[in-house]
Amino acid sequence: MEDGTSKSPGYCGDTDGDYDVLQWDTREDCEVRQILDRIADKWSLLVIALLDQRSLRFTELRRTIDGISQRMLARTLRHLERDGLVSRTVHPVVPPRVDYELTPLGASLHHTIRALVTWTEQHQNDIATARSAYDVRVAVEQETTEREAAERDALARDVLSGRR
């Protein structure tokens, strides 16, 4: 293979060896980026978490996931099935019954998601404190900027009216 030639159209770097954030290429055809975009989606995370315990019907998932539309749930499940994370079983009954469950690949991803949730639970107070401090700092900066702008405007009016 020529130097500088990609191994495949979706190849965007090695994940082995030293960690390098630049390995996650920003090209549209980067498979790592596409997979991360898919599994990091809020609906995908919720579906994977819910399916960890047992298989669920479409309607059960829809009822459980607050705020998801029928279209978005169907799309999310289709993407997860395409990626091999969820399996879909259609039962030949009337009305049709479709069950979804995690594949072994999806179950292995759930372990990683659980670690992320655990980290979030452990650090939620730290994050809340940081957010509050940020909000206060931004509000003070905004007030300072507005006060300085008002002072400049007043000075400009004074200069234009000949008072200074």
C-alpha positions as CSV (number, residue, x, y, z in Angstrom):
1,M,0.0,0.0,0.0
2,E,1.3,3.5,-0.9
3,D,2.3,5.8,1.9
4,G,-0.6,8.0,2.8
5,T,-3.2,5.7,1.3
6,S,-6.2,4.8,3.6
7,K,-6.8,1.1,4.3
8,S,-10.5,1.6,3.4
9,P,-12.8,4.5,2.6
10,G,-14.0,4.6,6.2
11,Y,-10.6,4.2,7.8
12,C,-9.6,7.1,9.9
13,G,-6.8,6.0,12.3
14,D,-5.7,3.3,14.6
15,T,-7.3,2.9,18.0
16,D,-4.4,0.8,19.3
17,G,-1.3,2.2,20.9
18,D,-1.0,5.6,22.3
19,Y,-4.2,7.6,22.7
20,D,-4.6,10.4,20.2
21,V,-7.7,12.4,20.0
22,L,-7.0,13.2,16.4
23,Q,-7.6,9.6,15.5
24,W,-11.3,10.4,15.4
25,D,-11.2,12.1,12.0
26,T,-13.8,14.7,11.3
27,R,-14.4,13.3,7.8
28,E,-18.0,12.3,7.0
29,D,-16.9,8.8,5.9
30,C,-15.0,8.1,9.1
31,E,-16.5,4.9,10.5
32,V,-15.3,5.5,14.1
33,R,-17.0,8.9,14.0
34,Q,-20.2,7.5,12.6
35,I,-20.3,4.7,15.2
36,L,-19.6,7.2,18.1
37,D,-22.3,9.6,16.7
38,R,-24.8,6.7,16.7
39,I,-24.1,5.1,20.1
40,A,-23.7,8.5,21.9
41,D,-27.1,9.7,20.7
42,K,-29.4,10.2,23.7
43,W,-32.1,7.9,22.4
44,S,-29.7,5.1,21.6
45,L,-28.2,5.3,25.1
46,L,-31.7,5.0,26.6
47,V,-32.8,2.1,24.4
48,I,-29.6,0.2,25.1
49,A,-30.0,0.8,28.8
50,L,-33.6,-0.4,28.8
51,L,-32.9,-3.5,26.8
52,D,-30.2,-4.6,29.2
53,Q,-32.7,-6.1,31.6
54,R,-34.9,-7.9,29.1
55,S,-36.4,-7.8,25.6
56,L,-39.1,-5.2,25.2
57,R,-41.9,-4.6,22.7
58,F,-41.9,-1.4,20.6
59,T,-44.8,0.0,22.6
60,E,-43.2,-0.8,25.9
61,L,-40.1,1.1,24.8
62,R,-42.1,4.1,23.6
63,R,-44.1,4.3,26.9
64,T,-40.9,4.1,28.9
65,I,-38.8,6.7,27.0
66,D,-40.3,10.1,27.8
67,G,-40.3,12.5,24.9
68,I,-39.4,10.1,22.1
69,S,-41.7,10.1,19.0
70,Q,-42.8,6.9,17.3
71,R,-40.7,7.9,14.2
72,M,-37.6,8.6,16.2
73,L,-37.8,5.3,18.2
74,A,-38.3,3.3,15.0
75,R,-35.3,5.1,13.4
76,T,-33.2,4.5,16.5
77,L,-34.1,0.9,16.7
78,R,-33.4,0.4,12.9
79,H,-30.0,2.0,13.3
80,L,-29.1,-0.1,16.3
81,E,-30.2,-3.2,14.5
82,R,-28.2,-2.3,11.5
83,D,-25.1,-1.9,13.7
84,G,-25.6,-5.3,15.3
85,L,-26.4,-3.9,18.7
86,V,-30.1,-4.9,18.8
87,S,-32.0,-7.8,17.4
88,R,-35.6,-7.6,16.2
89,T,-38.0,-10.6,16.4
90,V,-41.3,-10.4,14.6
91,H,-44.0,-12.8,15.9
92,P,-46.6,-14.0,13.4
93,V,-49.6,-13.0,15.4
94,V,-52.4,-10.5,14.9
95,P,-51.9,-7.7,15.8
96,P,-48.2,-8.0,14.9
97,R,-45.8,-8.3,17.8
98,V,-42.2,-7.2,17.6
99,D,-39.7,-7.7,20.3
100,Y,-36.3,-6.0,20.6
101,E,-33.3,-7.2,22.7
102,L,-29.6,-6.5,22.9
103,T,-27.3,-8.7,21.0
104,P,-24.0,-9.8,22.7
105,L,-22.3,-6.9,21.0
106,G,-25.0,-4.5,22.4
107,A,-24.6,-6.1,25.9
108,S,-20.9,-5.4,25.8
109,L,-21.6,-1.8,24.9
110,H,-24.0,-1.6,27.9
111,H,-21.1,-2.3,30.3
112,T,-19.4,0.8,28.9
113,I,-22.5,2.9,29.2
114,R,-23.0,1.8,32.7
115,A,-19.5,3.0,33.6
116,L,-20.4,6.4,32.1
117,V,-23.6,6.6,34.1
118,T,-21.8,5.6,37.3
119,W,-19.2,8.3,36.7
120,T,-22.0,10.8,36.1
121,E,-23.7,9.9,39.3
122,Q,-20.5,10.2,41.3
123,H,-19.7,13.6,39.8
124,Q,-23.1,15.2,39.4
125,N,-22.6,17.5,42.4
126,D,-19.2,18.6,41.1
127,I,-20.7,19.4,37.7
128,A,-23.6,21.3,39.4
129,T,-21.1,23.4,41.3
130,A,-19.1,24.1,38.2
131,R,-22.2,25.1,36.3
132,S,-23.3,27.4,39.0
133,A,-19.9,29.1,39.2
134,Y,-19.9,29.4,35.4
135,D,-23.3,31.0,35.3
136,V,-22.3,33.5,38.0
137,R,-19.1,34.4,36.2
138,V,-20.9,34.8,32.9
139,A,-23.6,37.0,34.5
140,V,-20.9,39.2,36.1
141,E,-19.1,39.5,32.8
142,Q,-22.3,40.4,31.0
143,E,-23.1,43.1,33.7
144,T,-19.6,44.5,33.4
145,T,-19.8,44.6,29.6
146,E,-23.2,46.3,29.7
147,R,-22.0,48.8,32.3
148,E,-18.9,49.6,30.3
149,A,-21.0,50.0,27.1
150,A,-23.4,52.4,28.9
151,E,-20.4,54.4,30.2
152,R,-19.0,54.7,26.7
153,D,-22.3,55.7,25.3
154,A,-22.7,58.4,28.0
155,L,-19.2,59.7,27.3
156,A,-19.9,59.8,23.5
157,R,-23.1,61.7,24.1
158,D,-21.2,64.2,26.4
159,V,-18.5,64.6,23.7
160,L,-21.0,65.1,21.0
161,S,-23.0,67.6,23.0
162,G,-19.9,69.6,23.8
163,R,-19.9,69.0,27.5
164,R,-16.4,67.5,27.5
